[in-house]
Amino acid sequence: MIPHFRAQATDAAPRPARAVASADAARARRCTEALRDIAEDCTVVSEALLLGAYSVAPPNTDLLQRLISLRDLVDEAIGVVVVRQRAQGMPLADLAPIARLTEDRLRKKYDPLSVDRALATRDRPKPVASAQNTASGASIPTLRQPGQRLACALTLMRNGSGRRQRELAEKMGVHESYISRMLSGQRDVSWSHVRIICEVCGTDPELMKPLWEVSADVQPSDTDDPVEYLRTYLRGLHYASGSPEPRVVLAAAQHTLSANDVHRALHGPGVPDWPVIDRLTIALQSLPNLARPLWRRAQTAAEGASSPTVLS
């Protein structure tokens, strides 16, 4: 009787599936962030490759270096996807035929600890100056550069307030020509000078803070709300463009946006999808790649606030 009783107890409590037991939500979230980084890096390298391919006489060594960089990035991304699959408790059998590798090979080639170490030490490629030119050799309009967008905003602010450059120069303790070069975008502006201009002109300096930080390549503070920071940056671009009415923005976006898209991006609620931010920044005469990290930061914060355990 006793052996029979034990057999019944064993049958009533089956072991959990291995896939569920191996799930690791924290690692899956890290993989998601790493995959986004690598996807952006692929864009940077691809743009440089495209520029080189359209050059008159591109050195083959440069082209091969770009191709090798892309190949390495793709392999990194595959490793991240494989590890994320395991971290989400999903079977590698789903990925094996796509990768044209066996499950065992995927498991050994992309083991989580090795991928974690590689991600912790990887260097991200930076856009080269020449990659910001078009295939015809013409530079991207200076007006779209972050320093020029800030200069436009400060100039509009001064003009709208009726203050003279002499007043700003006296307040800062500098020569009037120095103010002229700052407002024309010919000279970098310090945050202390931005604050003075805002205070003299009666504008909240916080509106200009994201514009200045992007132009100075300063990372947002951890204390800043990522969602509100993105909105403030977009409102700063809107201000620098002369605060155009919605119909003007929609026309500049070739009617690929709706009035609701524009309002939501500038004022909320939530965080719009990337295509909305991409088209809006172009319509506001800026460069989308400058807004992308701010959008990602805001999206991650919004995802965490709405559903901490759900991955996008």
C-alpha positions as YAML, in Angstrom:
chain: A
units: angstrom
residues:
- id: 1
  name: MET
  ca: [0.00, 0.00, 0.00]
- id: 2
  name: ILE
  ca: [2.77, 2.41, 0.84]
- id: 3
  name: PRO
  ca: [4.54, 2.21, -2.55]
- id: 4
  name: HIS
  ca: [1.18, 2.71, -4.29]
- id: 5
  name: PHE
  ca: [0.52, 5.88, -2.22]
- id: 6
  name: ARG
  ca: [3.91, 7.35, -3.16]
- id: 7
  name: ALA
  ca: [3.34, 6.70, -6.82]
- id: 8
  name: GLN
  ca: [0.06, 8.66, -6.68]
- id: 9
  name: ALA
  ca: [1.77, 11.62, -4.97]
- id: 10
  name: THR
  ca: [4.49, 11.69, -7.60]
- id: 11
  name: ASP
  ca: [1.94, 11.69, -10.41]
- id: 12
  name: ALA
  ca: [0.03, 14.57, -8.80]
- id: 13
  name: ALA
  ca: [3.05, 16.90, -8.66]
- id: 14
  name: PRO
  ca: [4.81, 16.91, -12.07]
- id: 15
  name: ARG
  ca: [8.07, 18.81, -12.39]
- id: 16
  name: PRO
  ca: [7.91, 22.26, -14.00]
- id: 17
  name: ALA
  ca: [9.06, 22.57, -17.59]
- id: 18
  name: ARG
  ca: [12.71, 23.45, -18.00]
- id: 19
  name: ALA
  ca: [11.96, 26.46, -20.22]
- id: 20
  name: VAL
  ca: [9.86, 28.15, -17.53]
- id: 21
  name: ALA
  ca: [12.39, 27.42, -14.79]
- id: 22
  name: SER
  ca: [15.22, 29.00, -16.82]
- id: 23
  name: ALA
  ca: [13.38, 32.28, -17.45]
- id: 24
  name: ASP
  ca: [15.33, 35.37, -16.35]
- id: 25
  name: ALA
  ca: [13.34, 38.60, -16.76]
- id: 26
  name: ALA
  ca: [16.24, 40.85, -15.75]
- id: 27
  name: ARG
  ca: [18.58, 39.34, -18.33]
- id: 28
  name: ALA
  ca: [15.83, 39.52, -20.96]
- id: 29
  name: ARG
  ca: [15.44, 43.26, -20.29]
- id: 30
  name: ARG
  ca: [19.19, 43.77, -20.59]
- id: 31
  name: CYS
  ca: [19.16, 41.90, -23.88]
- id: 32
  name: THR
  ca: [16.35, 44.09, -25.19]
- id: 33
  name: GLU
  ca: [18.34, 47.24, -24.41]
- id: 34
  name: ALA
  ca: [21.51, 45.75, -25.91]
- id: 35
  name: LEU
  ca: [19.63, 44.77, -29.07]
- id: 36
  name: ARG
  ca: [18.42, 48.36, -29.47]
- id: 37
  name: ASP
  ca: [21.99, 49.63, -29.05]
- id: 38
  name: ILE
  ca: [23.30, 47.22, -31.66]
- id: 39
  name: ALA
  ca: [20.49, 48.10, -34.09]
- id: 40
  name: GLU
  ca: [21.44, 51.77, -33.81]
- id: 41
  name: ASP
  ca: [25.11, 50.88, -34.28]
- id: 42
  name: CYS
  ca: [24.23, 49.00, -37.46]
- id: 43
  name: THR
  ca: [22.59, 52.18, -38.75]
- id: 44
  name: VAL
  ca: [25.72, 54.24, -38.01]
- id: 45
  name: VAL
  ca: [28.01, 51.79, -39.80]
- id: 46
  name: SER
  ca: [25.58, 51.32, -42.70]
- id: 47
  name: GLU
  ca: [25.38, 55.07, -43.30]
- id: 48
  name: ALA
  ca: [29.18, 55.26, -43.41]
- id: 49
  name: LEU
  ca: [29.26, 52.28, -45.80]
- id: 50
  name: LEU
  ca: [26.65, 53.89, -48.06]
- id: 51
  name: LEU
  ca: [28.61, 57.13, -48.14]
- id: 52
  name: GLY
  ca: [31.79, 55.26, -49.03]
- id: 53
  name: ALA
  ca: [30.05, 53.23, -51.74]
- id: 54
  name: TYR
  ca: [28.90, 56.43, -53.43]
- id: 55
  name: SER
  ca: [32.29, 58.13, -53.20]
- id: 56
  name: VAL
  ca: [34.26, 58.64, -56.40]
- id: 57
  name: ALA
  ca: [37.14, 56.35, -55.46]
- id: 58
  name: PRO
  ca: [36.51, 54.72, -52.08]
- id: 59
  name: PRO
  ca: [39.51, 52.77, -50.73]
- id: 60
  name: ASN
  ca: [38.68, 49.07, -50.66]
- id: 61
  name: THR
  ca: [40.26, 48.85, -47.23]
- id: 62
  name: ASP
  ca: [37.69, 51.34, -45.87]
- id: 63
  name: LEU
  ca: [34.80, 49.49, -47.49]
- id: 64
  name: LEU
  ca: [35.98, 46.16, -46.13]
- id: 65
  name: GLN
  ca: [36.39, 47.62, -42.65]
- id: 66
  name: ARG
  ca: [32.76, 48.80, -42.70]
- id: 67
  name: LEU
  ca: [31.59, 45.40, -43.91]
- id: 68
  name: ILE
  ca: [33.57, 43.57, -41.23]
- id: 69
  name: SER
  ca: [32.13, 45.93, -38.60]
- id: 70
  name: LEU
  ca: [28.61, 45.16, -39.84]
- id: 71
  name: ARG
  ca: [29.32, 41.42, -39.80]
- id: 72
  name: ASP
  ca: [30.55, 41.64, -36.20]
- id: 73
  name: LEU
  ca: [27.52, 43.67, -35.17]
- id: 74
  name: VAL
  ca: [25.17, 41.14, -36.75]
- id: 75
  name: ASP
  ca: [26.89, 38.30, -34.90]
- id: 76
  name: GLU
  ca: [26.60, 40.26, -31.64]
- id: 77
  name: ALA
  ca: [22.91, 40.80, -32.30]
- id: 78
  name: ILE
  ca: [22.34, 37.11, -33.01]
- id: 79
  name: GLY
  ca: [23.96, 36.23, -29.70]
- id: 80
  name: VAL
  ca: [21.74, 38.71, -27.88]
- id: 81
  name: VAL
  ca: [18.61, 37.32, -29.52]
- id: 82
  name: VAL
  ca: [19.59, 33.74, -28.63]
- id: 83
  name: VAL
  ca: [20.25, 34.67, -25.00]
- id: 84
  name: ARG
  ca: [17.02, 36.66, -24.82]
- id: 85
  name: GLN
  ca: [15.12, 33.65, -26.17]
- id: 86
  name: ARG
  ca: [16.51, 31.54, -23.33]
- id: 87
  name: ALA
  ca: [15.98, 34.28, -20.75]
- id: 88
  name: GLN
  ca: [12.34, 34.53, -21.77]
- id: 89
  name: GLY
  ca: [11.95, 30.78, -21.24]
- id: 90
  name: MET
  ca: [11.42, 30.13, -24.94]
- id: 91
  name: PRO
  ca: [12.81, 27.06, -26.77]
- id: 92
  name: LEU
  ca: [15.90, 27.40, -28.94]
- id: 93
  name: ALA
  ca: [14.18, 25.04, -31.38]
- id: 94
  name: ASP
  ca: [12.30, 28.08, -32.70]
- id: 95
  name: LEU
  ca: [15.56, 29.83, -33.66]
- id: 96
  name: ALA
  ca: [17.69, 26.90, -34.82]
- id: 97
  name: PRO
  ca: [16.28, 26.53, -38.37]
- id: 98
  name: ILE
  ca: [16.43, 30.30, -38.95]
- id: 99
  name: ALA
  ca: [20.06, 30.49, -37.79]
- id: 100
  name: ARG
  ca: [20.85, 27.27, -39.71]
- id: 101
  name: LEU
  ca: [22.46, 25.86, -36.59]
- id: 102
  name: THR
  ca: [21.50, 23.08, -34.24]
- id: 103
  name: GLU
  ca: [20.06, 23.88, -30.81]
- id: 104
  name: ASP
  ca: [23.18, 22.51, -29.19]
- id: 105
  name: ARG
  ca: [25.40, 24.71, -31.36]
- id: 106
  name: LEU
  ca: [23.35, 27.81, -30.53]
- id: 107
  name: ARG
  ca: [23.54, 26.97, -26.82]
- id: 108
  name: LYS
  ca: [27.32, 26.54, -26.88]
- id: 109
  name: LYS
  ca: [28.20, 29.39, -29.24]
- id: 110
  name: TYR
  ca: [26.04, 31.99, -27.49]
- id: 111
  name: ASP
  ca: [26.08, 31.03, -23.84]
- id: 112
  name: PRO
  ca: [24.65, 33.78, -21.56]
- id: 113
  name: LEU
  ca: [27.81, 34.47, -19.53]
- id: 114
  name: SER
  ca: [29.98, 34.93, -22.63]
- id: 115
  name: VAL
  ca: [27.41, 37.23, -24.23]
- id: 116
  name: ASP
  ca: [27.10, 39.22, -20.98]
- id: 117
  name: ARG
  ca: [30.88, 39.73, -20.86]
- id: 118
  name: ALA
  ca: [31.02, 40.79, -24.49]
- id: 119
  name: LEU
  ca: [28.22, 43.33, -24.01]
- id: 120
  name: ALA
  ca: [29.90, 44.78, -20.92]
- id: 121
  name: THR
  ca: [33.09, 45.58, -22.84]
- id: 122
  name: ARG
  ca: [31.83, 46.47, -26.33]
- id: 123
  name: ASP
  ca: [32.64, 49.84, -27.89]
- id: 124
  name: ARG
  ca: [29.94, 51.62, -29.82]
- id: 125
  name: PRO
  ca: [30.85, 53.15, -33.20]
- id: 126
  name: LYS
  ca: [30.56, 56.89, -33.53]
- id: 127
  name: PRO
  ca: [29.32, 58.66, -36.66]
- id: 128
  name: VAL
  ca: [32.24, 60.04, -38.63]
- id: 129
  name: ALA
  ca: [32.02, 63.61, -39.86]
- id: 130
  name: SER
  ca: [31.95, 62.52, -43.50]
- id: 131
  name: ALA
  ca: [28.99, 60.23, -42.80]
- id: 132
  name: GLN
  ca: [26.88, 63.33, -42.25]
- id: 133
  name: ASN
  ca: [27.24, 64.32, -45.89]
- id: 134
  name: THR
  ca: [25.02, 63.29, -48.74]
- id: 135
  name: ALA
  ca: [26.14, 61.11, -51.64]
- id: 136
  name: SER
  ca: [26.53, 64.23, -53.80]
- id: 137
  name: GLY
  ca: [29.01, 65.68, -51.33]
- id: 138
  name: ALA
  ca: [26.73, 68.43, -50.04]
- id: 139
  name: SER
  ca: [26.67, 68.90, -46.29]
- id: 140
  name: ILE
  ca: [23.52, 68.62, -44.22]
- id: 141
  name: PRO
  ca: [22.11, 72.14, -43.77]
- id: 142
  name: THR
  ca: [23.81, 73.87, -40.85]
- id: 143
  name: LEU
  ca: [20.38, 74.96, -39.63]
- id: 144
  name: ARG
  ca: [19.65, 71.38, -38.56]
- id: 145
  name: GLN
  ca: [22.74, 71.09, -36.37]
- id: 146
  name: PRO
  ca: [22.03, 71.21, -32.60]
- id: 147
  name: GLY
  ca: [24.11, 74.32, -31.95]
- id: 148
  name: GLN
  ca: [22.23, 76.20, -34.66]
- id: 149
  name: ARG
  ca: [18.84, 75.11, -33.33]
- id: 150
  name: LEU
  ca: [19.81, 76.51, -29.90]
- id: 151
  name: ALA
  ca: [21.06, 79.73, -31.51]
- id: 152
  name: CYS
  ca: [17.76, 80.09, -33.40]
- id: 153
  name: ALA
  ca: [15.79, 79.66, -30.17]
- id: 154
  name: LEU
  ca: [17.89, 82.22, -28.28]
- id: 155
  name: THR
  ca: [17.65, 84.69, -31.16]
- id: 156
  name: LEU
  ca: [13.87, 84.36, -31.31]
- id: 157
  name: MET
  ca: [13.76, 84.78, -27.55]
- id: 158
  name: ARG
  ca: [15.77, 88.00, -27.64]
- id: 159
  name: ASN
  ca: [13.82, 89.42, -30.58]
- id: 160
  name: GLY
  ca: [10.51, 88.62, -28.93]
- id: 161
  name: SER
  ca: [11.50, 90.26, -25.65]
- id: 162
  name: GLY
  ca: [12.72, 93.45, -27.26]
- id: 163
  name: ARG
  ca: [15.99, 93.27, -25.36]
- id: 164
  name: ARG
  ca: [19.13, 94.55, -27.04]
- id: 165
  name: GLN
  ca: [22.36, 92.64, -27.44]
- id: 166
  name: ARG
  ca: [24.06, 95.39, -25.42]
- id: 167
  name: GLU
  ca: [21.90, 94.55, -22.41]
- id: 168
  name: LEU
  ca: [22.86, 90.89, -22.63]
- id: 169
  name: ALA
  ca: [26.54, 91.77, -23.02]
- id: 170
  name: GLU
  ca: [26.45, 93.98, -19.92]
- id: 171
  name: LYS
  ca: [24.71, 91.29, -17.90]
- id: 172
  name: MET
  ca: [27.30, 88.69, -18.95]
- id: 173
  name: GLY
  ca: [30.29, 91.01, -18.75]
- id: 174
  name: VAL
  ca: [31.34, 90.35, -22.34]
- id: 175
  name: HIS
  ca: [31.69, 92.36, -25.55]
- id: 176
  name: GLU
  ca: [28.59, 92.86, -27.68]
- id: 177
  name: SER
  ca: [30.27, 91.08, -30.61]
- id: 178
  name: TYR
  ca: [30.52, 87.99, -28.42]
- id: 179
  name: ILE
  ca: [26.73, 87.99, -28.05]
- id: 180
  name: SER
  ca: [26.34, 88.40, -31.79]
- id: 181
  name: ARG
  ca: [28.48, 85.33, -32.47]
- id: 182
  name: MET
  ca: [26.55, 83.26, -29.91]
- id: 183
  name: LEU
  ca: [23.17, 84.21, -31.35]
- id: 184
  name: SER
  ca: [24.33, 83.47, -34.89]
- id: 185
  name: GLY
  ca: [25.58, 80.02, -33.93]
- id: 186
  name: GLN
  ca: [29.22, 80.88, -34.66]
- id: 187
  name: ARG
  ca: [30.26, 80.38, -31.04]
- id: 188
  name: ASP
  ca: [29.34, 77.73, -28.47]
- id: 189
  name: VAL
  ca: [27.14, 78.92, -25.63]
- id: 190
  name: SER
  ca: [27.72, 77.92, -22.01]
- id: 191
  name: TRP
  ca: [24.79, 76.94, -19.81]
- id: 192
  name: SER
  ca: [25.40, 79.94, -17.55]
- id: 193
  name: HIS
  ca: [25.04, 82.25, -20.55]
- id: 194
  name: VAL
  ca: [21.89, 80.45, -21.69]
- id: 195
  name: ARG
  ca: [20.39, 81.00, -18.24]
- id: 196
  name: ILE
  ca: [21.24, 84.70, -18.33]
- id: 197
  name: ILE
  ca: [19.67, 85.16, -21.75]
- id: 198
  name: CYS
  ca: [16.52, 83.35, -20.60]
- id: 199
  name: GLU
  ca: [16.27, 85.36, -17.39]
- id: 200
  name: VAL
  ca: [16.82, 88.71, -19.12]
- id: 201
  name: CYS
  ca: [14.26, 87.80, -21.81]
- id: 202
  name: GLY
  ca: [11.70, 86.45, -19.30]
- id: 203
  name: THR
  ca: [11.76, 82.81, -20.45]
- id: 204
  name: ASP
  ca: [12.02, 79.71, -18.28]
- id: 205
  name: PRO
  ca: [15.57, 78.33, -18.72]
- id: 206
  name: GLU
  ca: [14.22, 74.78, -18.35]
- id: 207
  name: LEU
  ca: [12.71, 75.07, -21.83]
- id: 208
  name: MET
  ca: [16.21, 75.54, -23.26]
- id: 209
  name: LYS
  ca: [17.99, 72.98, -21.08]
- id: 210
  name: PRO
  ca: [17.51, 69.89, -23.34]
- id: 211
  name: LEU
  ca: [18.38, 71.94, -26.44]
- id: 212
  name: TRP
  ca: [21.58, 73.13, -24.78]
- id: 213
  name: GLU
  ca: [22.51, 69.69, -23.42]
- id: 214
  name: VAL
  ca: [22.08, 68.08, -26.86]
- id: 215
  name: SER
  ca: [24.18, 70.80, -28.49]
- id: 216
  name: ALA
  ca: [26.88, 70.45, -25.81]
- id: 217
  name: ASP
  ca: [26.73, 66.62, -25.85]
- id: 218
  name: VAL
  ca: [25.78, 66.57, -22.17]
- id: 219
  name: GLN
  ca: [23.86, 63.52, -20.98]
- id: 220
  name: PRO
  ca: [20.54, 64.09, -19.18]
- id: 221
  name: SER
  ca: [20.66, 63.87, -15.40]
- id: 222
  name: ASP
  ca: [19.33, 60.75, -13.71]
- id: 223
  name: THR
  ca: [16.96, 63.01, -11.79]
- id: 224
  name: ASP
  ca: [15.27, 64.23, -14.98]
- id: 225
  name: ASP
  ca: [11.98, 62.60, -15.92]
- id: 226
  name: PRO
  ca: [12.85, 60.94, -19.28]
- id: 227
  name: VAL
  ca: [9.34, 61.34, -20.71]
- id: 228
  name: GLU
  ca: [9.06, 65.03, -19.81]
- id: 229
  name: TYR
  ca: [12.65, 65.61, -20.94]
- id: 230
  name: LEU
  ca: [11.82, 64.34, -24.43]
- id: 231
  name: ARG
  ca: [8.72, 66.51, -24.60]
- id: 232
  name: THR
  ca: [10.67, 69.56, -23.46]
- id: 233
  name: TYR
  ca: [13.32, 68.91, -26.09]
- id: 234
  name: LEU
  ca: [10.66, 68.69, -28.80]
- id: 235
  name: ARG
  ca: [8.97, 71.85, -27.49]
- id: 236
  name: GLY
  ca: [12.37, 73.54, -27.66]
- id: 237
  name: LEU
  ca: [12.72, 72.51, -31.32]
- id: 238
  name: HIS
  ca: [9.21, 73.79, -31.94]
- id: 239
  name: TYR
  ca: [10.13, 77.12, -30.33]
- id: 240
  name: ALA
  ca: [13.38, 77.32, -32.36]
- id: 241
  name: SER
  ca: [11.33, 76.84, -35.53]
- id: 242
  name: GLY
  ca: [9.24, 79.91, -34.69]
- id: 243
  name: SER
  ca: [6.43, 78.08, -32.86]
- id: 244
  name: PRO
  ca: [4.63, 77.11, -36.09]
- id: 245
  name: GLU
  ca: [0.93, 76.28, -36.03]
- id: 246
  name: PRO
  ca: [-0.04, 72.60, -36.31]
- id: 247
  name: ARG
  ca: [-1.07, 72.95, -39.95]
- id: 248
  name: VAL
  ca: [2.41, 74.25, -40.82]
- id: 249
  name: VAL
  ca: [4.07, 71.35, -39.00]
- id: 250
  name: LEU
  ca: [1.80, 68.84, -40.74]
- id: 251
  name: ALA
  ca: [2.62, 70.36, -44.12]
- id: 252
  name: ALA
  ca: [6.35, 70.23, -43.34]
- id: 253
  name: ALA
  ca: [5.90, 66.55, -42.45]
- id: 254
  name: GLN
  ca: [4.14, 66.05, -45.82]
- id: 255
  name: HIS
  ca: [0.99, 65.07, -43.92]
- id: 256
  name: THR
  ca: [2.54, 61.85, -42.63]
- id: 257
  name: LEU
  ca: [1.55, 62.99, -39.13]
- id: 258
  name: SER
  ca: [-1.79, 63.91, -37.61]
- id: 259
  name: ALA
  ca: [-2.52, 66.90, -35.37]
- id: 260
  name: ASN
  ca: [-3.01, 64.41, -32.53]
- id: 261
  name: ASP
  ca: [0.47, 62.95, -33.19]
- id: 262
  name: VAL
  ca: [2.04, 66.39, -32.87]
- id: 263
  name: HIS
  ca: [0.10, 67.31, -29.74]
- id: 264
  name: ARG
  ca: [0.89, 64.01, -28.05]
- id: 265
  name: ALA
  ca: [4.61, 64.30, -28.84]
- id: 266
  name: LEU
  ca: [4.79, 67.82, -27.41]
- id: 267
  name: HIS
  ca: [2.41, 67.50, -24.47]
- id: 268
  name: GLY
  ca: [1.50, 63.84, -23.90]
- id: 269
  name: PRO
  ca: [0.03, 61.58, -22.81]
- id: 270
  name: GLY
  ca: [2.53, 58.78, -23.17]
- id: 271
  name: VAL
  ca: [5.38, 58.43, -25.65]
- id: 272
  name: PRO
  ca: [4.59, 58.18, -29.38]
- id: 273
  name: ASP
  ca: [6.19, 55.50, -31.53]
- id: 274
  name: TRP
  ca: [9.54, 56.32, -33.10]
- id: 275
  name: PRO
  ca: [8.22, 57.08, -36.62]
- id: 276
  name: VAL
  ca: [6.22, 59.99, -35.14]
- id: 277
  name: ILE
  ca: [9.28, 61.44, -33.39]
- id: 278
  name: ASP
  ca: [11.41, 60.84, -36.48]
- id: 279
  name: ARG
  ca: [9.08, 62.75, -38.80]
- id: 280
  name: LEU
  ca: [8.39, 65.49, -36.28]
- id: 281
  name: THR
  ca: [12.08, 66.28, -35.69]
- id: 282
  name: ILE
  ca: [12.63, 66.50, -39.44]
- id: 283
  name: ALA
  ca: [9.64, 68.81, -39.79]
- id: 284
  name: LEU
  ca: [11.07, 70.99, -37.00]
- id: 285
  name: GLN
  ca: [14.38, 71.27, -38.90]
- id: 286
  name: SER
  ca: [16.42, 69.00, -36.64]
- id: 287
  name: LEU
  ca: [18.22, 65.67, -37.02]
- id: 288
  name: PRO
  ca: [16.36, 62.50, -35.93]
- id: 289
  name: ASN
  ca: [19.51, 60.77, -34.66]
- id: 290
  name: LEU
  ca: [19.77, 63.43, -31.94]
- id: 291
  name: ALA
  ca: [16.29, 62.65, -30.63]
- id: 292
  name: ARG
  ca: [16.57, 58.86, -30.87]
- id: 293
  name: PRO
  ca: [18.44, 58.27, -27.57]
- id: 294
  name: LEU
  ca: [16.05, 60.64, -25.78]
- id: 295
  name: TRP
  ca: [13.07, 58.74, -27.21]
- id: 296
  name: ARG
  ca: [14.54, 55.38, -26.23]
- id: 297
  name: ARG
  ca: [15.14, 56.62, -22.69]
- id: 298
  name: ALA
  ca: [11.57, 57.94, -22.48]
- id: 299
  name: GLN
  ca: [10.10, 54.77, -23.98]
- id: 300
  name: THR
  ca: [11.98, 52.56, -21.52]
- id: 301
  name: ALA
  ca: [10.76, 54.69, -18.61]
- id: 302
  name: ALA
  ca: [7.18, 54.58, -19.88]
- id: 303
  name: GLU
  ca: [7.34, 50.81, -20.35]
- id: 304
  name: GLY
  ca: [8.67, 50.35, -16.84]
- id: 305
  name: ALA
  ca: [5.97, 52.54, -15.33]
- id: 306
  name: SER
  ca: [3.11, 50.81, -17.14]
- id: 307
  name: SER
  ca: [4.25, 47.18, -16.93]
- id: 308
  name: PRO
  ca: [7.58, 46.42, -15.24]
- id: 309
  name: THR
  ca: [7.46, 42.73, -16.12]
- id: 310
  name: VAL
  ca: [6.43, 42.97, -19.75]
- id: 311
  name: LEU
  ca: [9.05, 43.25, -22.48]
- id: 312
  name: SER
  ca: [8.52, 45.21, -25.64]
...
